[in-house]
Amino acid sequence: MFRPSLLAAALGLAALPAVMHAQTAAAPPVPVHGTWRVEGSAIKNNGPREVIIRADSSASWGKETVRWRLPAEGRIMIALGGEWETYRMKLKGDKLTLSGGDLTEPITLKRAGPPTPRPDGVAIPGDPDTEQ
């Protein structure tokens, strides 16, 4: 005879892989994470044309690595020279436009792929709010 408790146990075991996957699955990436390239001739000098924004709160371009955070919808803060600089941010599809802050005109970047890892030996800069 098949008992209800055995049925419950069998159903519970059948659901276990799905429950375990849900608990171990990584959170979806923040839409701003990735490797971004400056579109067209938006930079007038010979500066870096690629920005990498990582989940570990670091961002890199050229040889520079900084800390970043999203304080509010439509804003990104980047720690530069021991201070936070705040930019307006518009993300639409695979395009990211930054304006304000120390920028004299908006810059549009196009997603080129996922972020690359931070190089070994390169630390995430300190948070200007908590470290001096």
ZAGURO-926941 format. One record per residue (C-alpha): z, y, x; residue in three letters. Coordinates in steps of 0.2 Angstrom, whole numbers. Example, Ala and Ser with C-alpha at 12.3 -4.5 7.8 and 13.67 -1.06 7.14 Angstrom:
- 39|-22|62|ALA
- 36|-5|68|SER
end
This chain:
- 0|0|0|MET
- -5|17|6|PHE
- 10|29|6|ARG
- 9|48|3|PRO
- 19|51|19|SER
- 6|42|29|LEU
- -8|52|21|LEU
- 1|68|26|ALA
- 3|62|44|ALA
- -15|57|45|ALA
- -21|74|38|LEU
- -9|83|50|GLY
- -16|74|65|LEU
- -34|77|60|ALA
- -30|96|59|ALA
- -21|96|76|LEU
- -36|100|87|PRO
- -41|115|76|ALA
- -23|122|76|VAL
- -22|120|95|MET
- -39|128|98|HIS
- -33|143|87|ALA
- -17|145|97|GLN
- -26|144|114|THR
- -42|153|110|ALA
- -43|170|120|ALA
- -43|186|110|ALA
- -60|193|107|PRO
- -65|206|120|PRO
- -63|224|117|VAL
- -81|231|113|PRO
- -80|242|128|VAL
- -78|228|141|HIS
- -93|225|151|GLY
- -105|231|164|THR
- -114|247|159|TRP
- -129|256|167|ARG
- -133|274|166|VAL
- -148|277|156|GLU
- -163|287|163|GLY
- -159|301|174|SER
- -143|306|166|ALA
- -135|308|184|ILE
- -143|322|194|LYS
- -135|317|210|ASN
- -136|300|220|ASN
- -120|294|212|GLY
- -117|276|206|PRO
- -127|271|191|ARG
- -116|256|186|GLU
- -99|256|178|VAL
- -89|240|176|ILE
- -75|240|163|ILE
- -63|225|163|ARG
- -50|218|152|ALA
- -36|220|166|ASP
- -37|239|163|SER
- -48|242|179|SER
- -65|251|179|ALA
- -76|252|194|SER
- -91|262|199|TRP
- -98|262|217|GLY
- -82|260|228|LYS
- -71|268|216|GLU
- -58|258|205|THR
- -48|267|192|VAL
- -37|263|177|ARG
- -42|265|159|TRP
- -35|264|142|ARG
- -40|268|124|LEU
- -27|279|116|PRO
- -36|282|100|ALA
- -52|278|90|GLU
- -67|287|99|GLY
- -57|291|115|ARG
- -56|283|132|ILE
- -44|289|146|MET
- -47|287|164|ILE
- -34|289|178|ALA
- -42|300|191|LEU
- -33|308|206|GLY
- -16|304|198|GLY
- -20|311|181|GLU
- -27|305|165|TRP
- -44|313|160|GLU
- -49|310|142|THR
- -67|308|136|TYR
- -74|307|119|ARG
- -83|290|117|MET
- -96|284|105|LYS
- -101|265|105|LEU
- -116|260|95|LYS
- -124|243|98|GLY
- -127|242|117|ASP
- -125|260|121|LYS
- -110|270|126|LEU
- -110|289|126|THR
- -96|298|135|LEU
- -93|317|133|SER
- -80|330|136|GLY
- -66|329|149|GLY
- -74|334|166|ASP
- -92|330|161|LEU
- -103|345|159|THR
- -115|335|147|GLU
- -114|319|138|PRO
- -119|303|148|ILE
- -126|287|140|THR
- -124|270|147|LEU
- -132|254|141|LYS
- -123|237|142|ARG
- -131|227|155|ALA
- -119|212|153|GLY
- -101|206|154|PRO
- -89|213|167|PRO
- -89|206|184|THR
- -71|202|192|PRO
- -62|215|201|ARG
- -65|211|220|PRO
- -51|202|229|ASP
- -39|214|238|GLY
- -43|229|226|VAL
- -28|233|216|ALA
- -28|241|199|ILE
- -22|259|202|PRO
- -5|264|195|GLY
- -2|272|178|ASP
- 0|291|181|PRO
- 13|291|167|ASP
- 25|278|175|THR
- 21|279|193|GLU
- 22|294|205|GLN
end
